[in-house]
Amino acid sequence: MPPSALRDRKRERTRRALLEAAAELFETQGYDETTVADIAAAADVGTRTFFNYFGSKEELLFPESDDRVRAAVAAIASRRPGERPVEVLLRALRAAGDNPAEHLMDDLSPRIAALRAEVSRTVPSVSGRAAHAQLVTQREIARQLHVAFPAEFDEVGAAALVGAVVGAVSGALTVLFQQPLGGAEDGEHLNRLMHKATSQVLQPWLSPHRVDSVG
């Protein structure tokens, strides 16, 4: 195996160790009570190594944001002939929601999602980070939608459509996240509820009348 591949594997192991350590500590002793030093020690690395991977505790809860943006952009770029803007947008949003980071194994991704939902309800700094991550994704999707359909949308129109759909989904998920959520054991259950809520909200946009009237 080339040295570069070995380095990449080592980095992924260290990154995952930090995420696993953080998840365990957040669940057992609480988010506010857990320090960066605690997480680094539990992962058997130094604090300097921690900051090579994450800029803060908040970033630990948002490890897949870039992957979701890339998934959404790829979905727009792969639009099919005759596909309407709202259909492309919904497929992009679904791709963003269904595409956890490749470095996260199946058992860790739902665990992080459940912790993010729980902490976002109670810690202002995490709530702000969540809002920022959503805004970045929303802006990029709107920009790509305008590029894909320049004759149908200007930048403002694309942003308005994305905002309307994302706002509807966010409203549904806000109510969902008000429910008490546990730790890792609730991760898969949370994912199922999120998919169900999102599908219910998006269904009206997929009706023939609604699709024909938008764009």
C-alpha positions, -999 to +999 in steps of 0.1 A: +000+000+000+014+034-009+025+056+020-001+082+011-029+056+014-015+045+048-015+081+060-051+085+048-062+054+067-044+065+098-061+099+096-095+083+092-089+060+122-079+090+143-109+110+132-133+082+140-116+077+174-123+113+182-159+111+171-165+079+190-149+094+222-169+126+219-202+107+214-195+085+244-186+115+266-215+136+254-239+108+262-224+099+296-214+132+312-231+159+290-220+182+262-212+213+283-194+192+309-171+176+283-139+195+273-117+191+242-090+178+265-114+151+277-122+140+242-085+140+231-075+119+262-103+094+256-092+090+220-056+087+232-043+117+213-032+152+223-053+184+221-031+196+193-040+165+173-077+172+181-075+206+165-059+192+134-092+175+128-119+197+144-119+234+151-142+231+182-166+208+200-194+220+178-177+208+146-177+173+160-215+172+157-213+184+120-188+161+104-207+154+072-218+189+061-194+191+031-205+157+020-241+167+020-234+198-001-214+177-026-243+152-028-268+179-035-247+195-061-241+162-078-278+155-079-284+188-097-256+183-121-270+148-130-305+162-138-324+142-165-338+157-197-372+172-192-369+172-154-385+203-138-366+226-114-387+216-084-381+179-091-344+185-094-344+205-061-363+178-042-339+151-055-309+173-044-324+178-009-330+141-006-294+134-017-281+158+009-302+142+036-294+106+026-256+110+022-237+107+054-200+113+053-181+084+039-157+083+068-186+076+092-196+040+096-233+031+097-234+027+135-218+061+142-236+084+118-271+079+134-255+083+168-240+117+159-273+127+143-292+119+175-267+138+196-268+168+173-306+169+175-305+167+213-277+192+219-291+217+193-322+220+214-303+230+246-270+246+236-271+280+218-237+276+202-247+243+186-280+258+175-261+285+158-237+261+141-267+240+129-283+271+114-251+282+097-246+247+082-281+248+068-276+283+054-244+273+036-260+242+021-291+262+011-271+290-006-250+265-026-281+245-037-298+278-048-267+289-067-265+255-085-302+256-093-299+290-109-269+277-130-289+247-141-320+266-150-309+302-160-339+307-182-364+299-154-347+314-124-326+344-115-306+342-083-334+356-062-360+332-076-338+302-071-331+312-035-369+318-029-378+283-041-350+266-021-360+286+010-397+276+007-390+239+005-362+239+031-384+260+054-412+235+052-389+206+060-371+225+088-405+233+104-414+197+104-381+186+118-382+213+145-413+197+159-398+163+156-367+174+175-388+186+204-394+150+213-371+136+240-342+118+223-317+094+238-283+084+228-270+059+203-299+035+207-322+061+193-301+070+163-317+046+138-352+055+151-344+092+147-333+086+111-365+068+103-386+095+118-367+122+099-372+104+066-409+099+073-414+136+083-394+148+052-414+126+029-447+138+043-437+175+038-423+170+003-452+149-011-474+179-020-445+194-040-443+162-061-480+163-072-484+170-109-503+202-103-477+216-079-447+207-101-464+223-132-471+255-113-435+261-100-406+270-121 
